[in-house]
Amino acid sequence: MRWIEELQCLQVEMESAVRFFRNQEKFWLTKLELIEPQSQPGHTVWAARQNSTWSAMAIQAEFKFAALLKSNPPPEFAVVVKPR
C-alpha cells in the first residue's frame, strides 16, 4: 500500500509543479500589464522576463513529465483519478 501511495503522490506532485509554474507565469503577466512602460522600463523588462521564464519552466515540466509517464506508466491500480 505504501508503494501505491508513493506512486500517487508522485503523480500529484508532478501536476502541482506544473500548476505552480503556470500560476507564477500568470502572476508576472498580471504585473506586466499593470506596469507603466514609459515610466518604469526596467520593471517592464523584468516582469516580461519572469513571465517568459516561468512559462518555459511549465512547458518543459509538462513535456518531461508526459514523456516520463508515457515511457513508465504507473500500474492501473495506482493511477490518480483527476476530477473534471
N, CA, C and O atoms as a Tinker XYZ file with bonds, in Angstrom:
   336  protein
     1  N      0.818000   -1.195000    0.000000    73     2
     2  CA     0.000000    0.000000    0.000000    64     1     3
     3  C      0.865000    1.263000    0.000000    63     2     4     5
     4  O      0.498000    2.262000   -0.619000    81     3
     5  N      2.000000    1.227000    0.683000    73     3     6
     6  CA     2.867000    2.408000    0.728000    64     5     7
     7  C      3.413000    2.735000   -0.657000    63     6     8     9
     8  O      3.537000    3.903000   -1.027000    81     7
     9  N      3.735000    1.703000   -1.411000    73     7    10
    10  CA     4.255000    1.903000   -2.751000    64     9    11
    11  C      3.193000    2.560000   -3.651000    63    10    12    13
    12  O      3.506000    3.463000   -4.426000    81    11
    13  N      1.978000    2.113000   -3.544000    73    11    14
    14  CA     0.878000    2.705000   -4.312000    64    13    15
    15  C      0.708000    4.169000   -3.931000    63    14    16    17
    16  O      0.538000    5.031000   -4.793000    81    15
    17  N      0.756000    4.441000   -2.623000    73    15    18
    18  CA     0.622000    5.818000   -2.155000    64    17    19
    19  C      1.748000    6.689000   -2.694000    63    18    20    21
    20  O      1.512000    7.830000   -3.091000    81    19
    21  N      2.971000    6.163000   -2.714000    73    19    22
    22  CA     4.108000    6.926000   -3.244000    64    21    23
    23  C      3.931000    7.223000   -4.735000    63    22    24    25
    24  O      4.218000    8.334000   -5.182000    81    23
    25  N      3.467000    6.253000   -5.495000    73    23    26
    26  CA     3.223000    6.470000   -6.921000    64    25    27
    27  C      2.160000    7.541000   -7.143000    63    26    28    29
    28  O      2.282000    8.382000   -8.034000    81    27
    29  N      1.127000    7.497000   -6.328000    73    27    30
    30  CA     0.062000    8.501000   -6.457000    64    29    31
    31  C      0.562000    9.881000   -6.048000    63    30    32    33
    32  O      0.245000   10.877000   -6.699000    81    31
    33  N      1.339000    9.943000   -4.976000    73    31    34
    34  CA     1.888000   11.238000   -4.539000    64    33    35
    35  C      2.786000   11.831000   -5.617000    63    34    36    37
    36  O      2.744000   13.035000   -5.870000    81    35
    37  N      3.589000   10.996000   -6.246000    73    35    38
    38  CA     4.478000   11.476000   -7.300000    64    37    39
    39  C      3.688000   12.080000   -8.459000    63    38    40    41
    40  O      4.067000   13.121000   -8.996000    81    39
    41  N      2.603000   11.433000   -8.841000    73    39    42
    42  CA     1.776000   11.958000   -9.927000    64    41    43
    43  C      1.163000   13.305000   -9.552000    63    42    44    45
    44  O      1.123000   14.224000  -10.370000    81    43
    45  N      0.691000   13.415000   -8.325000    73    43    46
    46  CA     0.088000   14.664000   -7.853000    64    45    47
    47  C      1.147000   15.770000   -7.779000    63    46    48    49
    48  O      0.873000   16.916000   -8.135000    81    47
    49  N      2.341000   15.430000   -7.321000    73    47    50
    50  CA     3.409000   16.417000   -7.226000    64    49    51
    51  C      3.844000   16.912000   -8.604000    63    50    52    53
    52  O      4.166000   18.089000   -8.766000    81    51
    53  N      3.854000   16.030000   -9.586000    73    51    54
    54  CA     4.182000   16.450000  -10.953000    64    53    55
    55  C      3.161000   17.476000  -11.440000    63    54    56    57
    56  O      3.518000   18.519000  -11.987000    81    55
    57  N      1.909000   17.164000  -11.234000    73    55    58
    58  CA     0.837000   18.066000  -11.661000    64    57    59
    59  C      0.896000   19.389000  -10.890000    63    58    60    61
    60  O      0.682000   20.458000  -11.462000    81    59
    61  N      1.184000   19.306000   -9.606000    73    59    62
    62  CA     1.261000   20.510000   -8.771000    64    61    63
    63  C      2.405000   21.420000   -9.208000    63    62    64    65
    64  O      2.270000   22.644000   -9.195000    81    63
    65  N      3.517000   20.827000   -9.590000    73    63    66
    66  CA     4.663000   21.621000  -10.045000    64    65    67
    67  C      4.287000   22.426000  -11.288000    63    66    68    69
    68  O      4.580000   23.618000  -11.371000    81    67
    69  N      3.650000   21.785000  -12.233000    73    67    70
    70  CA     3.236000   22.469000  -13.460000    64    69    71
    71  C      2.226000   23.577000  -13.138000    63    70    72    73
    72  O      2.316000   24.681000  -13.675000    81    71
    73  N      1.267000   23.275000  -12.261000    73    71    74
    74  CA     0.287000   24.303000  -11.871000    64    73    75
    75  C      0.965000   25.492000  -11.197000    63    74    76    77
    76  O      0.587000   26.639000  -11.435000    81    75
    77  N      1.957000   25.228000  -10.363000    73    75    78
    78  CA     2.690000   26.314000   -9.708000    64    77    79
    79  C      3.411000   27.174000  -10.750000    63    78    80    81
    80  O      3.366000   28.402000  -10.678000    81    79
    81  N      4.065000   26.544000  -11.703000    73    79    82
    82  CA     4.763000   27.300000  -12.745000    64    81    83
    83  C      3.777000   28.153000  -13.546000    63    82    84    85
    84  O      4.061000   29.310000  -13.855000    81    83
    85  N      2.627000   27.584000  -13.879000    73    83    86
    86  CA     1.604000   28.340000  -14.624000    64    85    87
    87  C      1.057000   29.496000  -13.788000    63    86    88    89
    88  O      0.784000   30.571000  -14.322000    81    87
    89  N      0.896000   29.283000  -12.489000    73    87    90
    90  CA     0.420000   30.336000  -11.609000    64    89    91
    91  C      1.429000   31.481000  -11.563000    63    90    92    93
    92  O      1.037000   32.647000  -11.608000    81    91
    93  N      2.705000   31.171000  -11.474000    73    91    94
    94  CA     3.733000   32.209000  -11.460000    64    93    95
    95  C      3.779000   32.950000  -12.801000    63    94    96    97
    96  O      3.984000   34.163000  -12.843000    81    95
    97  N      3.588000   32.214000  -13.878000    73    95    98
    98  CA     3.540000   32.830000  -15.209000    64    97    99
    99  C      2.410000   33.867000  -15.271000    63    98   100   101
   100  O      2.614000   34.981000  -15.753000    81    99
   101  N      1.229000   33.502000  -14.785000    73    99   102
   102  CA     0.086000   34.424000  -14.783000    64   101   103
   103  C      0.331000   35.605000  -13.846000    63   102   104   105
   104  O     -0.041000   36.736000  -14.159000    81   103
   105  N      0.959000   35.344000  -12.693000    73   103   106
   106  CA     1.279000   36.406000  -11.740000    64   105   107
   107  C      2.136000   37.476000  -12.403000    63   106   108   109
   108  O      1.847000   38.667000  -12.289000    81   107
   109  N      3.193000   37.051000  -13.098000    73   107   110
   110  CA     4.090000   38.020000  -13.726000    64   109   111
   111  C      3.456000   38.689000  -14.941000    63   110   112   113
   112  O      3.783000   39.834000  -15.254000    81   111
   113  N      2.563000   37.998000  -15.623000    73   111   114
   114  CA     1.836000   38.613000  -16.728000    64   113   115
   115  C      0.928000   39.723000  -16.207000    63   114   116   117
   116  O      0.818000   40.784000  -16.823000    81   115
   117  N      0.279000   39.475000  -15.075000    73   115   118
   118  CA    -0.561000   40.498000  -14.442000    64   117   119
   119  C      0.276000   41.697000  -14.038000    63   118   120   121
   120  O     -0.117000   42.841000  -14.265000    81   119
   121  N      1.432000   41.436000  -13.436000    73   119   122
   122  CA     2.342000   42.531000  -13.061000    64   121   123
   123  C      2.747000   43.326000  -14.299000    63   122   124   125
   124  O      2.770000   44.556000  -14.282000    81   123
   125  N      3.064000   42.609000  -15.366000    73   123   126
   126  CA     3.483000   43.255000  -16.613000    64   125   127
   127  C      2.394000   44.175000  -17.149000    63   126   128   129
   128  O      2.685000   45.266000  -17.639000    81   127
   129  N      1.150000   43.741000  -17.058000    73   127   130
   130  CA     0.034000   44.542000  -17.564000    64   129   131
   131  C     -0.215000   45.790000  -16.709000    63   130   132   133
   132  O     -0.748000   46.783000  -17.204000    81   131
   133  N      0.168000   45.743000  -15.436000    73   131   134
   134  CA    -0.059000   46.871000  -14.534000    64   133   135
   135  C      1.053000   47.914000  -14.563000    63   134   136   137
   136  O      0.869000   49.027000  -14.070000    81   135
   137  N      2.187000   47.570000  -15.126000    73   135   138
   138  CA     3.333000   48.485000  -15.139000    64   137   139
   139  C      3.192000   49.497000  -16.273000    63   138   140   141
   140  O      2.783000   49.159000  -17.384000    81   139
   141  N      3.541000   50.740000  -15.968000    73   139   142
   142  CA     3.571000   51.806000  -16.987000    64   141   143
   143  C      4.932000   51.739000  -17.684000    63   142   144   145
   144  O      5.946000   52.094000  -17.083000    81   143
   145  N      4.971000   51.284000  -18.958000    73   143   146
   146  CA     6.250000   51.057000  -19.632000    64   145   147
   147  C      7.144000   52.303000  -19.756000    63   146   148   149
   148  O      8.365000   52.201000  -19.639000    81   147
   149  N      6.549000   53.457000  -19.989000    73   147   150
   150  CA     7.370000   54.655000  -20.178000    64   149   151
   151  C      8.058000   55.089000  -18.887000    63   150   152   153
   152  O      9.207000   55.530000  -18.919000    81   151
   153  N      7.376000   54.972000  -17.764000    73   151   154
   154  CA     7.956000   55.446000  -16.514000    64   153   155
   155  C      8.775000   54.369000  -15.793000    63   154   156   157
   156  O      9.603000   54.697000  -14.943000    81   155
   157  N      8.558000   53.101000  -16.115000    73   155   158
   158  CA     9.274000   52.018000  -15.445000    64   157   159
   159  C      9.742000   50.958000  -16.452000    63   158   160   161
   160  O      9.287000   49.816000  -16.401000    81   159
   161  N     10.647000   51.329000  -17.366000    73   159   162
   162  CA    11.058000   50.363000  -18.392000    64   161   163
   163  C     11.772000   49.136000  -17.813000    63   162   164   165
   164  O     11.611000   48.029000  -18.327000    81   163
   165  N     12.551000   49.323000  -16.759000    73   163   166
   166  CA    13.243000   48.189000  -16.148000    64   165   167
   167  C     12.281000   47.199000  -15.524000    63   166   168   169
   168  O     12.476000   45.987000  -15.611000    81   167
   169  N     11.236000   47.726000  -14.892000    73   167   170
   170  CA    10.226000   46.859000  -14.288000    64   169   171
   171  C      9.494000   46.057000  -15.363000    63   170   172   173
   172  O      9.177000   44.882000  -15.176000    81   171
   173  N      9.237000   46.713000  -16.482000    73   171   174
   174  CA     8.549000   46.054000  -17.592000    64   173   175
   175  C      9.382000   44.887000  -18.116000    63   174   176   177
   176  O      8.869000   43.789000  -18.328000    81   175
   177  N     10.652000   45.137000  -18.317000    73   175   178
   178  CA    11.546000   44.097000  -18.839000    64   177   179
   179  C     11.664000   42.945000  -17.839000    63   178   180   181
   180  O     11.638000   41.776000  -18.225000    81   179
   181  N     11.795000   43.280000  -16.557000    73   179   182
   182  CA    11.917000   42.248000  -15.533000    64   181   183
   183  C     10.660000   41.370000  -15.476000    63   182   184   185
   184  O     10.756000   40.144000  -15.418000    81   183
   185  N      9.500000   41.995000  -15.492000    73   183   186
   186  CA     8.254000   41.237000  -15.433000    64   185   187
   187  C      8.103000   40.347000  -16.671000    63   186   188   189
   188  O      7.672000   39.198000  -16.565000    81   187
   189  N      8.455000   40.873000  -17.828000    73   187   190
   190  CA     8.368000   40.086000  -19.060000    64   189   191
   191  C      9.323000   38.897000  -19.004000    63   190   192   193
   192  O      8.986000   37.790000  -19.425000    81   191
   193  N     10.505000   39.145000  -18.484000    73   191   194
   194  CA    11.494000   38.068000  -18.368000    64   193   195
   195  C     11.013000   36.982000  -17.402000    63   194   196   197
   196  O     11.143000   35.790000  -17.684000    81   195
   197  N     10.464000   37.397000  -16.276000    73   195   198
   198  CA     9.947000   36.433000  -15.302000    64   197   199
   199  C      8.790000   35.620000  -15.889000    63   198   200   201
   200  O      8.715000   34.406000  -15.702000    81   199
   201  N      7.895000   36.305000  -16.598000    73   199   202
   202  CA     6.780000   35.620000  -17.247000    64   201   203
   203  C      7.289000   34.572000  -18.229000    63   202   204   205
   204  O      6.796000   33.444000  -18.253000    81   203
   205  N      8.253000   34.938000  -19.017000    73   203   206
   206  CA     8.827000   34.034000  -20.006000    64   205   207
   207  C      9.534000   32.849000  -19.337000    63   206   208   209
   208  O      9.420000   31.712000  -19.795000    81   207
   209  N     10.255000   33.120000  -18.266000    73   207   210
   210  CA    10.975000   32.065000  -17.560000    64   209   211
   211  C     10.017000   31.036000  -16.971000    63   210   212   213
   212  O     10.217000   29.832000  -17.134000    81   211
   213  N      8.973000   31.510000  -16.285000    73   211   214
   214  CA     8.012000   30.590000  -15.683000    64   213   215
   215  C      7.253000   29.814000  -16.752000    63   214   216   217
   216  O      6.942000   28.638000  -16.563000    81   215
   217  N      6.955000   30.460000  -17.866000    73   215   218
   218  CA     6.270000   29.777000  -18.967000    64   217   219
   219  C      7.145000   28.657000  -19.522000    63   218   220   221
   220  O      6.668000   27.546000  -19.754000    81   219
   221  N      8.423000   28.953000  -19.733000    73   219   222
   222  CA     9.345000   27.942000  -20.255000    64   221   223
   223  C      9.482000   26.772000  -19.285000    63   222   224   225
   224  O      9.557000   25.618000  -19.707000    81   223
   225  N      9.516000   27.067000  -17.989000    73   223   226
   226  CA     9.616000   26.002000  -16.994000    64   225   227
   227  C      8.373000   25.126000  -17.011000    63   226   228   229
   228  O      8.473000   23.907000  -16.874000    81   227
   229  N      7.198000   25.735000  -17.177000    73   227   230
   230  CA     5.953000   24.970000  -17.231000    64   229   231
   231  C      5.928000   24.064000  -18.460000    63   230   232   233
   232  O      5.562000   22.892000  -18.373000    81   231
   233  N      6.318000   24.614000  -19.587000    73   231   234
   234  CA     6.329000   23.830000  -20.828000    64   233   235
   235  C      7.300000   22.663000  -20.706000    63   234   236   237
   236  O      6.975000   21.536000  -21.077000    81   235
   237  N      8.482000   22.936000  -20.188000    73   235   238
   238  CA     9.480000   21.876000  -20.042000    64   237   239
   239  C      9.001000   20.799000  -19.068000    63   238   240   241
   240  O      9.153000   19.607000  -19.338000    81   239
   241  N      8.428000   21.208000  -17.946000    73   239   242
   242  CA     7.940000   20.233000  -16.969000    64   241   243
   243  C      6.814000   19.391000  -17.559000    63   242   244   245
   244  O      6.794000   18.173000  -17.382000    81   243
   245  N      5.880000   20.028000  -18.258000    73   243   246
   246  CA     4.790000   19.276000  -18.887000    64   245   247
   247  C      5.333000   18.239000  -19.856000    63   246   248   249
   248  O      4.890000   17.090000  -19.860000    81   247
   249  N      6.291000   18.647000  -20.675000    73   247   250
   250  CA     6.873000   17.764000  -21.676000    64   249   251
   251  C      7.611000   16.605000  -21.014000    63   250   252   253
   252  O      7.413000   15.448000  -21.382000    81   251
   253  N      8.455000   16.912000  -20.045000    73   251   254
   254  CA     9.251000   15.871000  -19.372000    64   253   255
   255  C      8.364000   14.905000  -18.587000    63   254   256   257
   256  O      8.567000   13.691000  -18.638000    81   255
   257  N      7.387000   15.440000  -17.866000    73   255   258
   258  CA     6.512000   14.578000  -17.076000    64   257   259
   259  C      5.653000   13.698000  -17.981000    63   258   260   261
   260  O      5.442000   12.523000  -17.681000    81   259
   261  N      5.159000   14.255000  -19.078000    73   259   262
   262  CA     4.352000   13.461000  -20.012000    64   261   263
   263  C      5.189000   12.342000  -20.623000    63   262   264   265
   264  O      4.723000   11.210000  -20.749000    81   263
   265  N      6.426000   12.660000  -21.000000    73   263   266
   266  CA     7.311000   11.642000  -21.572000    64   265   267
   267  C      7.620000   10.558000  -20.540000    63   266   268   269
   268  O      7.642000    9.371000  -20.866000    81   267
   269  N      7.856000   10.967000  -19.304000    73   267   270
   270  CA     8.153000   10.009000  -18.241000    64   269   271
   271  C      6.969000    9.084000  -17.985000    63   270   272   273
   272  O      7.136000    7.869000  -17.870000    81   271
   273  N      5.773000    9.660000  -17.896000    73   271   274
   274  CA     4.588000    8.841000  -17.643000    64   273   275
   275  C      4.243000    7.944000  -18.836000    63   274   276   277
   276  O      3.670000    6.868000  -18.669000    81   275
   277  N      4.601000    8.402000  -20.045000    73   275   278
   278  CA     4.337000    7.580000  -21.225000    64   277   279
   279  C      5.301000    6.398000  -21.283000    63   278   280   281
   280  O      4.902000    5.284000  -21.622000    81   279
   281  N      6.564000    6.642000  -20.952000    73   279   282
   282  CA     7.548000    5.562000  -21.015000    64   281   283
   283  C      7.480000    4.634000  -19.800000    63   282   284   285
   284  O      7.832000    3.459000  -19.893000    81   283
   285  N      7.030000    5.162000  -18.666000    73   283   286
   286  CA     6.918000    4.377000  -17.434000    64   285   287
   287  C      5.559000    4.618000  -16.789000    63   286   288   289
   288  O      5.486000    5.236000  -15.727000    81   287
   289  N      4.497000    4.149000  -17.402000    73   287   290
   290  CA     3.171000    4.419000  -16.820000    64   289   291
   291  C      3.001000    3.709000  -15.475000    63   290   292   293
   292  O      3.498000    2.600000  -15.278000    81   291
   293  N      2.303000    4.359000  -14.569000    73   291   294
   294  CA     2.037000    3.688000  -13.298000    64   293   295
   295  C      1.058000    2.539000  -13.526000    63   294   296   297
   296  O      0.282000    2.566000  -14.481000    81   295
   297  N      1.090000    1.542000  -12.664000    73   295   298
   298  CA     0.112000    0.453000  -12.802000    64   297   299
   299  C     -1.308000    0.999000  -12.708000    63   298   300   301
   300  O     -1.550000    2.044000  -12.104000    81   299
   301  N     -2.215000    0.289000  -13.300000    73   299   302
   302  CA    -3.610000    0.744000  -13.358000    64   301   303
   303  C     -4.180000    1.031000  -11.966000    63   302   304   305
   304  O     -4.968000    1.961000  -11.800000    81   303
   305  N     -3.792000    0.252000  -10.984000    73   303   306
   306  CA    -4.326000    0.436000   -9.638000    64   305   307
   307  C     -3.727000    1.631000   -8.906000    63   306   308   309
   308  O     -4.208000    2.002000   -7.836000    81   307
   309  N     -2.661000    2.249000   -9.480000    73   307   310
   310  CA    -2.017000    3.402000   -8.822000    64   309   311
   311  C     -2.257000    4.718000   -9.557000    63   310   312   313
   312  O     -1.731000    5.758000   -9.160000    81   311
   313  N     -3.042000    4.676000  -10.616000    73   311   314
   314  CA    -3.314000    5.887000  -11.383000    64   313   315
   315  C     -4.212000    6.818000  -10.572000    63   314   316   317
   316  O     -5.208000    6.387000   -9.992000    81   315
   317  N     -3.849000    8.084000  -10.542000    73   315   318
   318  CA    -4.641000    9.074000   -9.818000    64   317   319
   319  C     -5.788000    9.526000  -10.709000    63   318   320   321
   320  O     -5.576000    9.945000  -11.847000    81   319
   321  N     -6.987000    9.438000  -10.190000    73   319   322
   322  CA    -8.175000    9.868000  -10.924000    64   321   323
   323  C     -8.327000   11.364000  -10.724000    63   322   324   325
   324  O     -8.434000   11.838000   -9.594000    81   323
   325  N     -8.336000   12.101000  -11.815000    73   323   326
   326  CA    -8.450000   13.568000  -11.744000    64   325   327
   327  C     -9.903000   13.994000  -11.885000    63   326   328   329
   328  O    -10.598000   13.550000  -12.799000    81   327
   329  N    -10.355000   14.841000  -10.994000    73   327   330
   330  CA   -11.734000   15.354000  -11.143000    64   329   331
   331  C    -11.829000   16.285000  -12.341000    63   330   332   333
   332  O    -10.878000   17.005000  -12.645000    81   331
   333  N    -12.931000   16.276000  -13.000000    73   331   334
   334  CA   -13.119000   17.156000  -14.173000    64   333   335
   335  C    -14.109000   18.223000  -13.870000    63   334   336
   336  O    -14.399000   19.057000  -14.728000    81   335
